[in-house]
Every structure is written in structure tokens, then in C-alpha cells.
């Protein structure tokens, strides 16, 4: 016999004694047991097969679902001159030449309004306490609720500089929380590899004049005013009355000659232009 069960059955039949063992009943029971094992194995294999097919189909469904959920990126650019764009939440961004901004339109506004910046950009963010606005560059991240500020990774090599004109921003290392808070007129710099931004004085009184279109001076030393105007218009301005203070507001469109004439009239001084 091939199996151990069949050998056991032959042993029982050889030692059978009348009145103590029913041979036919034993054979029937043995056959039913063997059929039961066969049926059990068949059902088990069927269940495993169905489960494998279901797992395969579920995997395909998950893959296709994930593929369908990949959001395309929208890219805004500025080539040779500044460009101003309106974002889906009606916030406005002005890009400095050779700068770009990217965001995923389908995800923008879900819990957070998130954009990626390369270069320099000025933001005027619509307030929305339920949905913070986040700007991320190579080194730093800025989070705001509603404010106006400049995000600059172009002017200084290996640094992110943030300058605030309205409201309040939280400035931190990229992909981290915490950091420092900045208020109107404040600026901070984050160097590549640093663990925390450091507060700094802006190089000029109006770092974001290129985007706002205005120069605002409040009791500002004339020397600082002339230094900013010289850098902005690409000229060299000087005056012997460097101790005088200026409080005024000018549009950048007025041009350097128009602004210089107004300053001379206001302060009763003479400004040299080279």
C-alpha cells in the first residue's frame, strides 16, 4: 500500500475478530475521511487563488489611483523684466527677472497654500487664518497668514534674505518649524547650513522698491537715501549735506532726475550726479 493510512487499515482487517469490529463500516469511514481531506485541500487552494487574484487587482487599482492623483506643477516665470501674477487665492506675487515660482494647483488651498521659489519674489498674501501661506526656497521657508514681504535667494550667494513690509512672517530653515518672527521694516538672513536665521539691517531703506514701485523715507539720513537711489538707477549721487534727514515718498517711475529735484527743493540742498 502507498499510504500509512492504508497500511493501518490492512493491519486492522488482519486482526479482526467477529463481534468486535465492523470491517465495512471502517472502510467507509476511511474513504469518507480521505475524501474530506481532498475536499479541504481543494477549497484551501481555491481560497488562496481568489485571494491572490484580489491582491493583484487591488495592487493595480492602487497604482493607477496614485498615478491619477499626481498633481501637475504650474510654473510662473519672469524673463528679462519683472512680472506680476495672481495666484488661485487672489494673492499676488511679483517675480524679479530670471526668477520662477511653482505650485500644484490641485493642492493649493488644501490646508496650506504652498509655493516654491527660485530667485527673488515679492508677495502680497490674502489673509486666511485657516490656510497658512508657505514659501520655500533652497535654504529657507517662510510661513504667513496674510502679509507682504520679499523672499530673496538671488542677491546674496548661499543665503535666503527675507524683508517684511506688512504684517508678520515666521522665517525658518527649510522643512523645519520654529525660526524667528519678522515685523514691518525687519529683515533676516539664513546662510546655507545654518540652524537659524539671523536678524539683520536691510542694505537699503527700501529693498522691495523694485516690486512696490515706491521709495518711503521716514527721517532717513540723506546719505542712505542717495546710496539707495544710486544703486537702483545705476548712477552715482552725492551731496555735501549728508547730515540732513528726509521724510518723503516717491514713485520709482518718477525717475532719478525727478526725485533728485524734489529732494533738492525739499531740503534746500544740492545733489551731484555722475
Phi and psi restraints in degrees (value plus and minus 20) as a CYANA .aco file:
   2 UNK   PHI    -105.6   -65.6
   2 UNK   PSI     -56.4   -16.4
   3 UNK   PHI    -127.8   -87.8
   3 UNK   PSI     139.8   179.8
   4 UNK   PHI     -86.4   -46.4
   4 UNK   PSI     -51.0   -11.0
   5 UNK   PHI     -86.0   -46.0
   5 UNK   PSI     -59.4   -19.4
   6 UNK   PHI     -87.4   -47.4
   6 UNK   PSI     -58.1   -18.1
   7 UNK   PHI     -83.4   -43.4
   7 UNK   PSI     -61.1   -21.1
   8 UNK   PHI     -82.9   -42.9
   8 UNK   PSI     -58.9   -18.9
   9 UNK   PHI     -85.3   -45.3
   9 UNK   PSI     -62.0   -22.0
  10 UNK   PHI     -84.0   -44.0
  10 UNK   PSI     -57.2   -17.2
  11 UNK   PHI     -82.0   -42.0
  11 UNK   PSI     -63.3   -23.3
  12 UNK   PHI     -82.9   -42.9
  12 UNK   PSI     -62.8   -22.8
  13 UNK   PHI     -85.2   -45.2
  13 UNK   PSI     -55.7   -15.7
  14 UNK   PHI     -87.0   -47.0
  14 UNK   PSI     -53.5   -13.5
  15 UNK   PHI    -121.5   -81.5
  15 UNK   PSI       0.0    40.0
  16 UNK   PHI     -88.3   -48.3
  16 UNK   PSI     119.1   159.1
  17 UNK   PHI    -145.8  -105.8
  17 UNK   PSI     111.6   151.6
  18 UNK   PHI     -73.7   -33.7
  18 UNK   PSI     119.1   159.1
  19 UNK   PHI      64.6   104.6
  19 UNK   PSI     -28.2    11.8
  20 UNK   PHI    -132.6   -92.6
  20 UNK   PSI     -38.9     1.1
  21 UNK   PHI    -170.9  -130.9
  21 UNK   PSI     113.4   153.4
  22 UNK   PHI    -118.4   -78.4
  22 UNK   PSI      84.4   124.4
  23 UNK   PHI     -81.1   -41.1
  23 UNK   PSI     -67.3   -27.3
  24 UNK   PHI     -83.1   -43.1
  24 UNK   PSI     -61.2   -21.2
  25 UNK   PHI     -83.8   -43.8
  25 UNK   PSI     -60.3   -20.3
  26 UNK   PHI     -83.2   -43.2
  26 UNK   PSI     -62.6   -22.6
  27 UNK   PHI     -83.7   -43.7
  27 UNK   PSI     -62.0   -22.0
  28 UNK   PHI     -82.8   -42.8
  28 UNK   PSI     -63.4   -23.4
  29 UNK   PHI     -83.7   -43.7
  29 UNK   PSI     -60.6   -20.6
  30 UNK   PHI     -82.8   -42.8
  30 UNK   PSI     -64.5   -24.5
  31 UNK   PHI     -84.0   -44.0
  31 UNK   PSI     -62.7   -22.7
  32 UNK   PHI     -83.6   -43.6
  32 UNK   PSI     -58.7   -18.7
  33 UNK   PHI     -85.1   -45.1
  33 UNK   PSI     -61.9   -21.9
  34 UNK   PHI     -85.3   -45.3
  34 UNK   PSI     -59.7   -19.7
  35 UNK   PHI     -85.6   -45.6
  35 UNK   PSI     -55.9   -15.9
  36 UNK   PHI     -84.4   -44.4
  36 UNK   PSI     -62.4   -22.4
  37 UNK   PHI     -82.8   -42.8
  37 UNK   PSI     -61.9   -21.9
  38 UNK   PHI     -82.9   -42.9
  38 UNK   PSI     -63.5   -23.5
  39 UNK   PHI     -84.8   -44.8
  39 UNK   PSI     -60.1   -20.1
  40 UNK   PHI     -81.7   -41.7
  40 UNK   PSI     -64.5   -24.5
  41 UNK   PHI     -84.2   -44.2
  41 UNK   PSI     -57.6   -17.6
  42 UNK   PHI     -84.6   -44.6
  42 UNK   PSI     -64.7   -24.7
  43 UNK   PHI     -84.8   -44.8
  43 UNK   PSI     -62.0   -22.0
  44 UNK   PHI     -81.7   -41.7
  44 UNK   PSI     -64.7   -24.7
  45 UNK   PHI     -83.5   -43.5
  45 UNK   PSI     -57.9   -17.9
  46 UNK   PHI     -84.9   -44.9
  46 UNK   PSI     -64.1   -24.1
  47 UNK   PHI     -83.4   -43.4
  47 UNK   PSI     -64.1   -24.1
  48 UNK   PHI     -82.5   -42.5
  48 UNK   PSI     -58.9   -18.9
  49 UNK   PHI     -84.2   -44.2
  49 UNK   PSI     -65.3   -25.3
  50 UNK   PHI     -82.4   -42.4
  50 UNK   PSI     -62.4   -22.4
  51 UNK   PHI     -82.6   -42.6
  51 UNK   PSI     -61.2   -21.2
  52 UNK   PHI     -83.5   -43.5
  52 UNK   PSI     -62.3   -22.3
  53 UNK   PHI     -83.8   -43.8
  53 UNK   PSI     -63.6   -23.6
  54 UNK   PHI     -82.6   -42.6
  54 UNK   PSI     -60.2   -20.2
  55 UNK   PHI     -84.8   -44.8
  55 UNK   PSI     -60.7   -20.7
  56 UNK   PHI     -83.9   -43.9
  56 UNK   PSI     -66.2   -26.2
  57 UNK   PHI     -83.2   -43.2
  57 UNK   PSI     -61.7   -21.7
  58 UNK   PHI     -83.0   -43.0
  58 UNK   PSI     -60.0   -20.0
  59 UNK   PHI     -82.8   -42.8
  59 UNK   PSI     -63.7   -23.7
  60 UNK   PHI     -82.1   -42.1
  60 UNK   PSI     -62.2   -22.2
  61 UNK   PHI     -82.1   -42.1
  61 UNK   PSI     -63.9   -23.9
  62 UNK   PHI     -82.8   -42.8
  62 UNK   PSI     -60.8   -20.8
  63 UNK   PHI     -83.3   -43.3
  63 UNK   PSI     -67.3   -27.3
  64 UNK   PHI     -86.4   -46.4
  64 UNK   PSI     -57.6   -17.6
  65 UNK   PHI     -83.5   -43.5
  65 UNK   PSI     -62.6   -22.6
  66 UNK   PHI     -84.5   -44.5
  66 UNK   PSI     -60.6   -20.6
  67 UNK   PHI     -81.9   -41.9
  67 UNK   PSI     -58.4   -18.4
  68 UNK   PHI     -91.0   -51.0
  68 UNK   PSI     -46.1    -6.1
  69 UNK   PHI    -105.7   -65.7
  69 UNK   PSI     -27.3    12.7
  70 UNK   PHI     -85.9   -45.9
  70 UNK   PSI      95.9   135.9
  71 UNK   PHI    -103.6   -63.6
  71 UNK   PSI     113.4   153.4
  72 UNK   PHI     -91.9   -51.9
  72 UNK   PSI     134.9   174.9
  73 UNK   PHI    -116.3   -76.3
  73 UNK   PSI     116.3   156.3
  74 UNK   PHI    -118.7   -78.7
  74 UNK   PSI     109.0   149.0
  75 UNK   PHI    -137.9   -97.9
  75 UNK   PSI     109.7   149.7
  76 UNK   PHI    -130.8   -90.8
  76 UNK   PSI     118.5   158.5
  77 UNK   PHI    -154.9  -114.9
  77 UNK   PSI     139.0   179.0
  78 UNK   PHI    -148.5  -108.5
  78 UNK   PSI     104.4   144.4
  79 UNK   PHI    -109.5   -69.5
  79 UNK   PSI    -113.5   -73.5
  80 UNK   PHI    -117.5   -77.5
  80 UNK   PSI     -24.0    16.0
  81 UNK   PHI    -167.9  -127.9
  81 UNK   PSI     146.0   186.0
  82 UNK   PHI     -85.2   -45.2
  82 UNK   PSI     128.8   168.8
  83 UNK   PHI    -153.7  -113.7
  83 UNK   PSI     118.1   158.1
  84 UNK   PHI    -133.1   -93.1
  84 UNK   PSI     111.8   151.8
  85 UNK   PHI    -145.7  -105.7
  85 UNK   PSI     134.8   174.8
  86 UNK   PHI    -127.3   -87.3
  86 UNK   PSI     104.5   144.5
  87 UNK   PHI    -103.0   -63.0
  87 UNK   PSI     148.1   188.1
  88 UNK   PHI     -76.0   -36.0
  88 UNK   PSI     -46.0    -6.0
  89 UNK   PHI    -113.3   -73.3
  89 UNK   PSI      -8.9    31.1
  90 UNK   PHI      55.8    95.8
  90 UNK   PSI     -16.1    23.9
  91 UNK   PHI     -87.3   -47.3
  91 UNK   PSI     134.2   174.2
  92 UNK   PHI    -137.0   -97.0
  92 UNK   PSI     122.5   162.5
  93 UNK   PHI    -152.2  -112.2
  93 UNK   PSI     113.2   153.2
  94 UNK   PHI    -130.5   -90.5
  94 UNK   PSI     101.8   141.8
  95 UNK   PHI    -118.0   -78.0
  95 UNK   PSI     114.4   154.4
  96 UNK   PHI     -94.1   -54.1
  96 UNK   PSI     132.6   172.6
  97 UNK   PHI     -69.8   -29.8
  97 UNK   PSI     119.4   159.4
  98 UNK   PHI      47.7    87.7
  98 UNK   PSI       6.9    46.9
  99 UNK   PHI    -134.2   -94.2
  99 UNK   PSI     137.8   177.8
 100 UNK   PHI    -157.8  -117.8
 100 UNK   PSI     135.5   175.5
 101 UNK   PHI    -154.8  -114.8
 101 UNK   PSI     116.8   156.8
 102 UNK   PHI    -149.0  -109.0
 102 UNK   PSI     124.3   164.3
 103 UNK   PHI    -175.4  -135.4
 103 UNK   PSI     138.7   178.7
 104 UNK   PHI    -119.5   -79.5
 104 UNK   PSI      89.8   129.8
 105 UNK   PHI     -79.3   -39.3
 105 UNK   PSI     -59.8   -19.8
 106 UNK   PHI     -87.1   -47.1
 106 UNK   PSI     -46.5    -6.5
 107 UNK   PHI    -119.2   -79.2
 107 UNK   PSI     -35.1     4.9
 108 UNK   PHI     -85.6   -45.6
 108 UNK   PSI     101.3   141.3
 109 UNK   PHI      79.2   119.2
 109 UNK   PSI     -24.5    15.5
 110 UNK   PHI    -112.5   -72.5
 110 UNK   PSI      80.2   120.2
 111 UNK   PHI      50.4    90.4
 111 UNK   PSI     -52.2   -12.2
 112 UNK   PHI    -174.8  -134.8
 112 UNK   PSI     126.0   166.0
 113 UNK   PHI    -122.8   -82.8
 113 UNK   PSI      84.6   124.6
 114 UNK   PHI    -135.9   -95.9
 114 UNK   PSI     112.9   152.9
 115 UNK   PHI    -154.9  -114.9
 115 UNK   PSI     134.6   174.6
 116 UNK   PHI    -133.0   -93.0
 116 UNK   PSI     115.0   155.0
 117 UNK   PHI    -142.5  -102.5
 117 UNK   PSI     118.2   158.2
 118 UNK   PHI    -145.8  -105.8
 118 UNK   PSI      98.2   138.2
 119 UNK   PHI      89.6   129.6
 119 UNK   PSI    -147.7  -107.7
 120 UNK   PHI    -156.9  -116.9
 120 UNK   PSI     116.8   156.8
 121 UNK   PHI    -168.1  -128.1
 121 UNK   PSI     129.6   169.6
 122 UNK   PHI    -137.4   -97.4
 122 UNK   PSI     108.3   148.3
 123 UNK   PHI    -133.7   -93.7
 123 UNK   PSI     119.7   159.7
 124 UNK   PHI    -143.4  -103.4
 124 UNK   PSI      80.0   120.0
 125 UNK   PHI    -113.7   -73.7
 125 UNK   PSI     110.3   150.3
 126 UNK   PHI     -88.5   -48.5
 126 UNK   PSI     113.5   153.5
 127 UNK   PHI     -84.4   -44.4
 127 UNK   PSI     117.2   157.2
 128 UNK   PHI    -180.0  -140.0
 128 UNK   PSI      68.8   108.8
 129 UNK   PHI     -77.8   -37.8
 129 UNK   PSI     -47.3    -7.3
 130 UNK   PHI    -101.7   -61.7
 130 UNK   PSI     -30.6     9.4
 131 UNK   PHI    -162.5  -122.5
 131 UNK   PSI      68.6   108.6
 132 UNK   PHI     -79.3   -39.3
 132 UNK   PSI     134.8   174.8
 133 UNK   PHI    -125.2   -85.2
 133 UNK   PSI     110.7   150.7
 134 UNK   PHI    -147.5  -107.5
 134 UNK   PSI     112.4   152.4
 135 UNK   PHI    -136.7   -96.7
 135 UNK   PSI     108.0   148.0
 136 UNK   PHI    -145.5  -105.5
 136 UNK   PSI     114.9   154.9
 137 UNK   PHI    -141.1  -101.1
 137 UNK   PSI    -171.6  -131.6
 138 UNK   PHI     -92.0   -52.0
 138 UNK   PSI     -55.2   -15.2
 139 UNK   PHI    -138.6   -98.6
 139 UNK   PSI     -58.1   -18.1
 140 UNK   PHI    -140.6  -100.6
 140 UNK   PSI     145.7   185.7
 141 UNK   PHI    -152.3  -112.3
 141 UNK   PSI     116.8   156.8
 142 UNK   PHI    -139.4   -99.4
 142 UNK   PSI     111.9   151.9
 143 UNK   PHI    -139.9   -99.9
 143 UNK   PSI     112.6   152.6
 144 UNK   PHI    -161.7  -121.7
 144 UNK   PSI     144.9   184.9
 145 UNK   PHI    -124.1   -84.1
 145 UNK   PSI     -62.2   -22.2
 146 UNK   PHI    -192.8  -152.8
 146 UNK   PSI      93.7   133.7
 147 UNK   PHI    -190.0  -150.0
 147 UNK   PSI    -194.3  -154.3
 148 UNK   PHI    -153.8  -113.8
 148 UNK   PSI     111.8   151.8
 149 UNK   PHI    -181.6  -141.6
 149 UNK   PSI     143.7   183.7
 150 UNK   PHI    -128.9   -88.9
 150 UNK   PSI     115.5   155.5
 151 UNK   PHI    -137.9   -97.9
 151 UNK   PSI      96.1   136.1
 152 UNK   PHI    -150.1  -110.1
 152 UNK   PSI      95.4   135.4
 153 UNK   PHI    -141.9  -101.9
 153 UNK   PSI       6.0    46.0
 154 UNK   PHI    -134.7   -94.7
 154 UNK   PSI     -58.0   -18.0
 155 UNK   PHI     -90.0   -50.0
 155 UNK   PSI     -50.6   -10.6
 156 UNK   PHI    -146.1  -106.1
 156 UNK   PSI     108.2   148.2
 157 UNK   PHI     -85.6   -45.6
 157 UNK   PSI     108.5   148.5
 158 UNK   PHI      51.6    91.6
 158 UNK   PSI       3.0    43.0
 159 UNK   PHI    -158.0  -118.0
 159 UNK   PSI     133.1   173.1
 160 UNK   PHI    -132.5   -92.5
 160 UNK   PSI     106.6   146.6
 161 UNK   PHI    -138.3   -98.3
 161 UNK   PSI     110.7   150.7
 162 UNK   PHI    -140.3  -100.3
 162 UNK   PSI     112.4   152.4
 163 UNK   PHI    -149.3  -109.3
 163 UNK   PSI     110.1   150.1
 164 UNK   PHI    -126.5   -86.5
 164 UNK   PSI     113.4   153.4
 165 UNK   PHI    -129.0   -89.0
 165 UNK   PSI     -45.9    -5.9
 166 UNK   PHI    -166.3  -126.3
 166 UNK   PSI     129.4   169.4
 167 UNK   PHI      52.3    92.3
 167 UNK   PSI    -169.4  -129.4
 168 UNK   PHI    -161.4  -121.4
 168 UNK   PSI     123.4   163.4
 169 UNK   PHI    -150.7  -110.7
 169 UNK   PSI     134.4   174.4
 170 UNK   PHI    -126.1   -86.1
 170 UNK   PSI     102.7   142.7
 171 UNK   PHI    -135.7   -95.7
 171 UNK   PSI     102.4   142.4
 172 UNK   PHI    -162.1  -122.1
 172 UNK   PSI     149.9   189.9
 173 UNK   PHI     -83.7   -43.7
 173 UNK   PSI     126.9   166.9
 174 UNK   PHI     -72.4   -32.4
 174 UNK   PSI     114.7   154.7
 175 UNK   PHI      43.7    83.7
 175 UNK   PSI       7.2    47.2
 176 UNK   PHI    -152.1  -112.1
 176 UNK   PSI     148.1   188.1
 177 UNK   PHI    -131.0   -91.0
 177 UNK   PSI    -197.0  -157.0
 178 UNK   PHI      65.5   105.5
 178 UNK   PSI    -144.3  -104.3
 179 UNK   PHI      60.0   100.0
 179 UNK   PSI    -169.4  -129.4
 180 UNK   PHI    -148.9  -108.9
 180 UNK   PSI     137.5   177.5
 181 UNK   PHI    -119.2   -79.2
 181 UNK   PSI     120.1   160.1
 182 UNK   PHI    -142.8  -102.8
 182 UNK   PSI     123.0   163.0
 183 UNK   PHI    -140.1  -100.1
 183 UNK   PSI     153.1   193.1
 184 UNK   PHI     -70.9   -30.9
 184 UNK   PSI     111.5   151.5
 185 UNK   PHI      67.8   107.8
 185 UNK   PSI     -27.6    12.4
 186 UNK   PHI    -115.3   -75.3
 186 UNK   PSI     133.1   173.1
 187 UNK   PHI    -160.4  -120.4
 187 UNK   PSI     137.9   177.9
 188 UNK   PHI    -169.8  -129.8
 188 UNK   PSI     134.5   174.5
 189 UNK   PHI    -144.3  -104.3
 189 UNK   PSI     119.8   159.8
 190 UNK   PHI    -143.9  -103.9
 190 UNK   PSI      95.1   135.1
 191 UNK   PHI    -106.4   -66.4
 191 UNK   PSI     129.9   169.9
 192 UNK   PHI     -76.8   -36.8
 192 UNK   PSI     103.9   143.9
 193 UNK   PHI      72.9   112.9
 193 UNK   PSI     -29.6    10.4
 194 UNK   PHI     -95.9   -55.9
 194 UNK   PSI     133.9   173.9
 195 UNK   PHI    -111.5   -71.5
 195 UNK   PSI     -30.5     9.5
 196 UNK   PHI    -178.7  -138.7
 196 UNK   PSI     120.3   160.3
 197 UNK   PHI     -85.0   -45.0
 197 UNK   PSI     135.1   175.1
 198 UNK   PHI    -141.3  -101.3
 198 UNK   PSI     113.8   153.8
 199 UNK   PHI     -85.2   -45.2
 199 UNK   PSI     123.9   163.9
 200 UNK   PHI    -165.0  -125.0
 200 UNK   PSI     144.1   184.1
 201 UNK   PHI    -109.8   -69.8
 201 UNK   PSI     114.1   154.1
 202 UNK   PHI     -78.3   -38.3
 202 UNK   PSI     126.1   166.1
 203 UNK   PHI     -83.0   -43.0
 203 UNK   PSI     -51.8   -11.8
 204 UNK   PHI    -156.3  -116.3
 204 UNK   PSI     140.8   180.8
 205 UNK   PHI     -82.8   -42.8
 205 UNK   PSI     -48.7    -8.7
 206 UNK   PHI    -149.7  -109.7
 206 UNK   PSI      54.4    94.4
 207 UNK   PHI     -80.4   -40.4
 207 UNK   PSI     -49.5    -9.5
 208 UNK   PHI    -118.3   -78.3
 208 UNK   PSI      -1.0    39.0
 209 UNK   PHI     -79.1   -39.1
 209 UNK   PSI     -51.3   -11.3
 210 UNK   PHI     -80.2   -40.2
 210 UNK   PSI     -47.5    -7.5
 211 UNK   PHI    -121.8   -81.8
 211 UNK   PSI     -58.9   -18.9
 212 UNK   PHI     -99.8   -59.8
 212 UNK   PSI     -46.0    -6.0
 213 UNK   PHI      58.4    98.4
 213 UNK   PSI      -4.3    35.7
 214 UNK   PHI    -159.7  -119.7
 214 UNK   PSI     129.8   169.8
 215 UNK   PHI    -131.2   -91.2
 215 UNK   PSI     103.8   143.8
 216 UNK   PHI    -138.8   -98.8
 216 UNK   PSI     102.9   142.9
 217 UNK   PHI    -144.3  -104.3
 217 UNK   PSI     110.0   150.0
 218 UNK   PHI    -146.3  -106.3
 218 UNK   PSI      81.3   121.3
 219 UNK   PHI      31.4    71.4
 219 UNK   PSI      27.7    67.7
 220 UNK   PHI    -114.3   -74.3
 220 UNK   PSI     114.9   154.9
 221 UNK   PHI     -78.0   -38.0
 221 UNK   PSI     117.4   157.4
 222 UNK   PHI     -77.3   -37.3
 222 UNK   PSI     -53.9   -13.9
 223 UNK   PHI     -80.5   -40.5
 223 UNK   PSI     -61.4   -21.4
 224 UNK   PHI     -87.9   -47.9
 224 UNK   PSI     -58.5   -18.5
 225 UNK   PHI     -81.5   -41.5
 225 UNK   PSI     -68.1   -28.1
 226 UNK   PHI     -86.6   -46.6
 226 UNK   PSI     -54.3   -14.3
 227 UNK   PHI     -84.8   -44.8
 227 UNK   PSI     -61.3   -21.3
 228 UNK   PHI     -87.8   -47.8
 228 UNK   PSI     -64.8   -24.8
 229 UNK   PHI     -84.2   -44.2
 229 UNK   PSI     -56.8   -16.8
 230 UNK   PHI     -82.9   -42.9
 230 UNK   PSI     -65.6   -25.6
 231 UNK   PHI     -87.4   -47.4
 231 UNK   PSI     -58.7   -18.7
 232 UNK   PHI     -90.2   -50.2
 232 UNK   PSI     -62.7   -22.7
 233 UNK   PHI    -117.8   -77.8
 233 UNK   PSI     -23.0    17.0
 234 UNK   PHI      51.5    91.5
 234 UNK   PSI      16.6    56.6
 235 UNK   PHI    -148.8  -108.8
 235 UNK   PSI    -198.2  -158.2
 236 UNK   PHI    -144.0  -104.0
 236 UNK   PSI      92.6   132.6
 237 UNK   PHI    -131.2   -91.2
 237 UNK   PSI     121.2   161.2
 238 UNK   PHI    -169.7  -129.7
 238 UNK   PSI     139.9   179.9
 239 UNK   PHI    -174.8  -134.8
 239 UNK   PSI     130.6   170.6
 240 UNK   PHI     -99.9   -59.9
 240 UNK   PSI     -38.4     1.6
 241 UNK   PHI    -112.4   -72.4
 241 UNK   PSI      36.4    76.4
 242 UNK   PHI     -90.2   -50.2
 242 UNK   PSI     -35.6     4.4
 243 UNK   PHI    -101.6   -61.6
 243 UNK   PSI     -28.4    11.6
 244 UNK   PHI     -96.0   -56.0
 244 UNK   PSI     133.5   173.5
 245 UNK   PHI    -132.8   -92.8
 245 UNK   PSI     127.3   167.3
 246 UNK   PHI    -145.7  -105.7
 246 UNK   PSI     112.6   152.6
 247 UNK   PHI    -144.6  -104.6
 247 UNK   PSI      91.5   131.5
 248 UNK   PHI    -188.6  -148.6
 248 UNK   PSI     150.5   190.5
 249 UNK   PHI    -157.5  -117.5
 249 UNK   PSI     110.6   150.6
 250 UNK   PHI    -149.2  -109.2
 250 UNK   PSI     127.3   167.3
 251 UNK   PHI    -105.6   -65.6
 251 UNK   PSI     119.0   159.0
 252 UNK   PHI     -82.8   -42.8
 252 UNK   PSI     -46.4    -6.4
 253 UNK   PHI     -88.7   -48.7
 253 UNK   PSI     -34.8     5.2
 254 UNK   PHI     -87.6   -47.6
 254 UNK   PSI     -39.3     0.7
 255 UNK   PHI      60.0   100.0
 255 UNK   PSI     140.6   180.6
 256 UNK   PHI     -84.9   -44.9
 256 UNK   PSI     -59.2   -19.2
 257 UNK   PHI     -86.2   -46.2
 257 UNK   PSI     -62.2   -22.2
 258 UNK   PHI     -84.6   -44.6
 258 UNK   PSI     -62.4   -22.4
 259 UNK   PHI     -87.8   -47.8
 259 UNK   PSI     -61.0   -21.0
 260 UNK   PHI     -82.0   -42.0
 260 UNK   PSI     -61.2   -21.2
 261 UNK   PHI     -82.9   -42.9
 261 UNK   PSI     -60.3   -20.3
 262 UNK   PHI     -87.0   -47.0
 262 UNK   PSI     -58.7   -18.7
 263 UNK   PHI     -86.8   -46.8
 263 UNK   PSI     -63.2   -23.2
 264 UNK   PHI     -80.5   -40.5
 264 UNK   PSI     -61.3   -21.3
 265 UNK   PHI     -89.0   -49.0
 265 UNK   PSI     -59.8   -19.8
 266 UNK   PHI     -90.1   -50.1
 266 UNK   PSI     -60.8   -20.8
 267 UNK   PHI    -119.7   -79.7
 267 UNK   PSI     -28.1    11.9
 268 UNK   PHI      43.7    83.7
 268 UNK   PSI      24.9    64.9
 269 UNK   PHI    -151.1  -111.1
 269 UNK   PSI     154.0   194.0
 270 UNK   PHI    -138.6   -98.6
 270 UNK   PSI     116.3   156.3
 271 UNK   PHI    -137.6   -97.6
 271 UNK   PSI     109.0   149.0
 272 UNK   PHI    -109.0   -69.0
 272 UNK   PSI     119.4   159.4
 273 UNK   PHI    -143.5  -103.5
 273 UNK   PSI     108.5   148.5
